[in-house]
Amino acid sequence: ISVSKAGGHIVYMRKNRNVGDNILSYEQALEKAKRYLSKMGKTNFIETYYFTDEGVCVINFAFLDGQTICYTDLLKVGVAMDTGEIVFFEAGGYLTNHQERAFQTPVYTAEQARAVLSEKLVAKKTALALIPTDSGKEVRCYEFLCTSEDTEEILVYINVLTLKEEEILILLKSDGGTLTK
């Protein structure tokens, strides 16, 4: 376990043990992870992606600030798929980035941002998101979950103030979960 010097917050926790056969479903693991966060007083989080490896389902949770998903403020919870025990917790992203924010009102609508998308993509779902930039800053975007011509699922992030395409991520889905590339 790693605890922060400032405030005594759990930054990282891992319980090493042999994990038996997977008997829990993802939905059961998700419920266990949500209960764990609730007991820690961590509210207003939404599950984003997960991956199961060696019997542990690690679920990423992003802070939900009103209607904006803050991918910069991540918590990760690992659930042993044999018993439902919490065997992993990581809060570095959340502890480093979480703050009170005053978001600017979007200059452009989601419909205007959708018009910027490639004609080869079909937008299936839209949300507001705060994403990290390569320079270490944050940018608020419209997040579009899209399908490509070859049925790949792609996330496209369009800046709410400039309509600039900030990021494109490919969703990698497998039996073990969903990750981005």
N, C-alpha and C positions, 0 to 999 in steps of 0.2 A: 504494500500500500504506500502511496505517496500522498502527503498532506501538505497543503500550501502553508507557508510561513505566515502570510497575511490572511487572517480570517479563519485559519484552520479548516479549509475546505478540502474534501477528498478530490484529488486531481486524477488519481489512477489507482485501480485496485484489480488484482488478478488472484484468483484462487486456483492453484494448480492441483488438479486431481484427475484421475482417469475417469472419463465420461463413458458410461455404458451405452447401450442401444438407444437410438432415438425413438422415444415413445410419444413425445409431445408433437402437436401440430404447430405450424408457425403462429396461428391465431392464439393458441394457448401460451406460447412463449411471449407473444406480444402483450397479452394480458398480464403476465407475470412481470414483465419489464415496466409496464405502465404503473402497476401497483408499487413497484420498487421506487420509481420516481416520485410517486405521490407521497410515500412514506418519508422521502427525503425533502418534501416540500417543493419539489420541482413541478410546477404547473405550467400550463400554456405551451406544451410541446406537442409536436405532431411527428409521427413516425414517417421516415422518408424511405430509406433503403435498408436492406438487410442481407446478410450472407451467413450461411451455416457451414461450418468447417470443423472437422474432428469433434462433432457432437455438440458444438456450442453455436447458438444462433446469436450473432451480434447485430443489434438493431440500432440504426442511427436515428436520433430524434433531433429535430430542429426547433428552435424557439419560435413560437407564433406570436408576433407583435401585431395585434389587431388582425388584419387580413394578410399581413406580409410574413412569408416564411423566411426566417433568418438562417440561411445555411451557414453563416459565419459563427453562429452560436450553437454548436453541436454538442450533444451528449451521446455516448455510446454505451449500451447495456448488453452484456452477454449472458444468455440464459442456457444452462445445461439442459440439453434436450432429453435427458433421462429422468431427471427429478424436478426440473423447473427452478433449481437453485441459481441464484445470481452469482456468476463466477468471474465477471469482468465488468468494470465500469471505467469510463474515461471521460473527463470533463474539461480537458485542456482548452479546447476550442471555445467552449462556453465561458470558462473563467477568464480567458484572455480577451474575448471580444464583446461579451454581453455588457450592454449599457442602455440607459434611457436614450431613446432616439426620437427626434422630431423629423418625421419624413416630410419632404416637400410633396405637394400635390402634383400628381403626374401632369405633365404638359400635354401629353398625347393619350388618347383612349386605347384600350385594348384592341379595338377594331382597327385603329390606325396602325398600331404595332403589328397586327396580324398581316396587314397589307405589305409589310416589309419582308415577310417570310418568302423563301424560295417557292416558286410555283410547283416544285417537285415534292413539296411537303403538304400534308393535310393536318391541320391543327385539330386535336381531339379535346384538349383541356387547356384552360388558361388560369394562371394564378399570379399573384404579386410575390416577388422574391427578392431578398437581399443576398447578393453573392459576393464572394471575395474576388479581388482583382490581382493580377500578377504583381502589382506595385504595393500590395498589402493594404489597400483601401477597400471600401465596400461600395457597391453600386446597386441601386434599386431597379429592378427590371420586371417586365412581364415575362413569365415563364410559360412557354408553350410546349405541351407534350404533343409531339407530331409523329406521324407515320410517313416513312419514305416510300418511294415507288416499289422498293423491294421488301416492304413491310417491316423494316427496321424501325424501332421506336427511338426517337431523337428528342432531346430537350434543347430548345433554342431560347436564349435570353436576350430580350430587346430592351434597351435602356428607356425608362419611362419619361426622361427629360429630353433625350436627343434622337431617339429611334435608332441609335447605333446598335448593331448586333455585337453583344459583349462576349457571348460564349455559346458553344455548341457542344453537347455531350451525347454520346451514344449510350443507350441503356443496354447493358449486357445481362440477359436473363438466363438463368440455368436452374437446374433442380435445387441448387443450394441457395438461390436468392437472386437479388438484383443489385448490380453495381453500375457505376458509370465509367466511361472511358473518354 
